[in-house]
Amino acid sequence: MPALALDMRNIEPVIAKSRAERRRFRRVPVDLPGKLFVPGDGQEGECRVVEMSPGGAQIDCHMAIEQDAPIVLYINGFGRYEATIVRRDGYGFGIRFICTALKRERTAEQLTLFLNRTLVDEADLRRHDRTPTKGLTRFTRADGQLVPCEVLDLSMSGISLKTDLRPPIGEFVLIGTMAGRIARHHGEGIGIEFVGAPNGSTERLRAQLVLAR
């Protein structure tokens, strides 16, 4: 009996960790356009991601794909995922992402930003005046790519950058210590809308974002 009790004590943390992982990977409702590619037969097409977690997603798509087939999925604002079809479900199917723990962590962060995007109120955004600001900085895309760029102007709600790269509207990025979302494209580059309200003054925000003048 003592040995059995010891075994149970060893097992309980494993069970608790498993439950925590299931809760962590619980899917949340989203509505995101995507593109699918099936390496096995060359199929590709448009799809809609209707539920998503750091571990997988539910897809609406007209394509006929075999269960267990490997696919490549591009999700607007989140980037590229390798995945496997785990079940067919009427018009769509469920998929499981094949990715590293770091990629899952990044996806969890992106989902948190996506679900809290309403913290930025459009009326508040219009109230913040933009100040011409010169300097060099860089932003990090969903796939980890670092993009050097030049700051054109800055406000407490967003920043305008000069860059040749045009990430998709809606993609979440990190710039300095701030999280943001690609809000628009313009003639010289892109506009990024901060997620949440920055604390402090414009000068403090500039120090967080601008690397050099």
C-alpha positions as CSV (number, residue, x, y, z in Angstrom):
1,M,0.0,0.0,0.0
2,P,2.7,2.6,0.8
3,A,4.3,1.9,-2.6
4,L,0.9,2.4,-4.3
5,A,0.3,5.6,-2.4
6,L,3.8,6.8,-3.5
7,D,3.0,6.0,-7.1
8,M,-0.3,7.9,-6.9
9,R,1.5,10.9,-5.5
10,N,3.9,10.8,-8.5
11,I,1.0,10.5,-11.0
12,E,-1.1,13.3,-9.6
13,P,1.2,16.1,-10.9
14,V,1.3,14.5,-14.3
15,I,-2.6,14.4,-14.4
16,A,-2.7,18.1,-13.2
17,K,-0.2,19.1,-15.9
18,S,-2.2,17.3,-18.6
19,R,-5.4,19.0,-17.5
20,A,-3.7,22.4,-17.5
21,E,-2.4,21.7,-21.1
22,R,-5.9,20.9,-22.3
23,R,-7.3,24.1,-20.8
24,R,-4.4,26.0,-22.3
25,F,-5.1,24.6,-25.8
26,R,-8.9,25.1,-25.6
27,R,-10.1,26.6,-28.9
28,V,-11.7,30.0,-29.0
29,P,-14.0,31.4,-31.7
30,V,-12.3,33.5,-34.4
31,D,-13.2,34.5,-38.0
32,L,-10.0,34.7,-40.0
33,P,-9.4,34.1,-43.7
34,G,-6.7,31.6,-44.6
35,K,-5.1,29.6,-47.4
36,L,-4.5,25.9,-47.5
37,F,-1.9,23.9,-49.4
38,V,-1.7,20.1,-49.6
39,P,1.8,19.0,-50.4
40,G,0.7,15.5,-51.2
41,D,-1.4,16.3,-54.2
42,G,-0.7,20.0,-54.9
43,Q,-4.2,21.2,-54.0
44,E,-4.5,24.8,-52.7
45,G,-7.5,27.0,-51.9
46,E,-9.1,29.5,-49.7
47,C,-10.5,28.7,-46.2
48,R,-11.9,30.2,-43.1
49,V,-10.5,29.6,-39.6
50,V,-13.5,29.6,-37.2
51,E,-11.9,28.3,-34.1
52,M,-8.3,28.3,-33.0
53,S,-6.0,27.4,-30.1
54,P,-2.2,27.2,-29.8
55,G,-2.4,23.5,-30.7
56,G,-4.8,23.5,-33.6
57,A,-7.8,24.9,-35.4
58,Q,-11.3,24.3,-36.9
59,I,-11.4,25.1,-40.6
60,D,-14.3,25.8,-42.9
61,C,-13.3,24.8,-46.5
62,H,-14.8,23.1,-49.6
63,M,-11.6,21.2,-50.4
64,A,-11.7,17.4,-50.1
65,I,-8.7,16.3,-48.0
66,E,-8.0,12.9,-46.5
67,Q,-7.8,12.5,-42.8
68,D,-4.2,12.4,-41.4
69,A,-3.0,14.3,-44.5
70,P,-0.3,16.9,-43.9
71,I,-1.1,20.4,-44.9
72,V,0.3,23.9,-44.8
73,L,-2.0,26.6,-43.5
74,Y,-1.5,30.4,-43.8
75,I,-3.7,32.3,-41.3
76,N,-4.2,36.0,-41.9
77,G,-2.5,37.9,-39.1
78,F,-0.9,34.8,-37.6
79,G,1.4,33.4,-40.2
80,R,2.3,29.9,-41.5
81,Y,1.5,26.6,-39.9
82,E,2.3,23.0,-40.8
83,A,-0.6,20.8,-39.6
84,T,-2.4,17.4,-39.9
85,I,-6.1,16.8,-40.6
86,V,-7.4,15.0,-37.5
87,R,-11.1,14.8,-38.3
88,R,-13.7,15.7,-40.9
89,D,-16.6,17.7,-39.7
90,G,-19.3,18.4,-42.3
91,Y,-18.2,21.3,-44.4
92,G,-14.8,21.6,-42.7
93,F,-12.3,19.7,-40.6
94,G,-10.2,19.9,-37.5
95,I,-6.4,20.2,-37.7
96,R,-3.5,19.8,-35.3
97,F,-0.5,22.1,-35.6
98,I,2.9,20.5,-36.0
99,C,5.2,23.1,-34.3
100,T,7.7,23.7,-31.6
101,A,6.8,24.8,-28.1
102,L,8.1,28.2,-28.9
103,K,5.8,28.5,-31.9
104,R,2.8,27.4,-29.6
105,E,3.8,30.1,-27.1
106,R,3.9,32.7,-29.8
107,T,0.5,31.6,-31.1
108,A,-0.9,31.8,-27.5
109,E,0.4,35.4,-27.3
110,Q,-1.1,36.3,-30.7
111,L,-4.5,34.9,-29.7
112,T,-4.4,36.9,-26.5
113,L,-3.8,40.1,-28.5
114,F,-6.4,39.2,-31.0
115,L,-9.1,38.5,-28.3
116,N,-8.3,41.8,-26.6
117,R,-8.1,44.0,-29.7
118,T,-11.3,45.8,-28.6
119,L,-9.3,47.4,-25.8
120,V,-8.3,49.9,-28.4
121,D,-11.3,52.1,-29.1
122,E,-11.6,53.6,-32.5
123,A,-12.8,57.0,-31.2
124,D,-9.8,57.1,-28.8
125,L,-7.5,56.4,-31.7
126,R,-8.8,59.4,-33.6
127,R,-8.3,61.7,-30.6
128,H,-4.6,61.1,-30.4
129,D,-2.5,63.7,-32.3
130,R,0.4,62.3,-34.3
131,T,3.8,63.9,-33.8
132,P,6.5,63.8,-36.6
133,T,9.3,61.6,-35.2
134,K,12.5,60.6,-36.9
135,G,14.5,57.6,-35.9
136,L,15.3,54.0,-36.8
137,T,13.6,51.0,-35.2
138,R,12.4,47.5,-36.1
139,F,9.4,45.3,-35.6
140,T,9.0,41.5,-35.2
141,R,6.5,39.7,-37.3
142,A,4.4,36.6,-36.4
143,D,7.0,34.3,-37.9
144,G,9.9,35.8,-36.0
145,Q,11.2,37.9,-38.9
146,L,12.9,41.2,-37.8
147,V,12.1,44.1,-40.1
148,P,14.3,47.3,-39.9
149,C,12.4,50.5,-40.6
150,E,12.3,54.2,-40.1
151,V,9.8,56.1,-37.9
152,L,7.8,58.7,-39.7
153,D,5.4,59.8,-36.9
154,L,4.1,58.7,-33.6
155,S,1.1,59.1,-31.3
156,M,-0.1,57.4,-28.1
157,S,-2.3,55.1,-30.2
158,G,0.0,54.1,-33.1
159,I,3.1,54.6,-35.2
160,S,3.8,55.2,-39.0
161,L,6.8,53.5,-40.4
162,K,8.8,53.7,-43.6
163,T,9.5,50.3,-45.0
164,D,9.3,48.4,-48.3
165,L,7.7,45.4,-46.6
166,R,3.9,45.4,-46.4
167,P,2.6,42.7,-44.0
168,P,-1.1,41.9,-44.3
169,I,-3.6,44.2,-42.6
170,G,-4.5,42.7,-39.2
171,E,-1.2,40.9,-38.6
172,F,0.0,41.3,-35.0
173,V,3.6,42.5,-34.5
174,L,5.9,43.5,-31.7
175,I,7.7,46.9,-32.0
176,G,10.1,47.6,-29.1
177,T,8.2,46.5,-26.0
178,M,4.8,47.3,-27.6
179,A,2.4,45.0,-29.2
180,G,0.6,46.2,-32.2
181,R,-1.5,45.4,-35.3
182,I,-0.9,46.4,-38.9
183,A,-3.7,48.9,-39.5
184,R,-3.0,50.3,-42.9
185,H,-0.6,50.5,-45.8
186,H,0.4,53.9,-47.2
187,G,2.8,55.3,-49.9
188,E,5.9,55.0,-47.8
189,G,5.2,52.0,-45.7
190,I,2.7,50.9,-43.0
191,G,0.7,52.2,-40.0
192,I,0.7,50.1,-36.8
193,E,-2.0,50.5,-34.2
194,F,-1.0,49.7,-30.6
195,V,-2.9,47.0,-28.7
196,G,-4.0,48.5,-25.4
197,A,-3.2,52.0,-24.1
198,P,0.5,52.8,-23.5
199,N,1.3,54.2,-20.1
200,G,3.3,57.4,-19.7
201,S,4.1,60.3,-22.0
202,T,4.9,60.4,-25.7
203,E,8.6,60.9,-24.8
204,R,8.6,57.7,-22.8
205,L,6.8,55.9,-25.6
206,R,9.3,57.2,-28.1
207,A,12.2,55.9,-26.0
208,Q,10.6,52.4,-26.0
209,L,10.2,52.3,-29.7
210,V,12.9,54.3,-31.4
211,L,16.4,52.7,-31.5
212,A,18.4,55.6,-33.0
213,R,18.1,59.0,-34.4
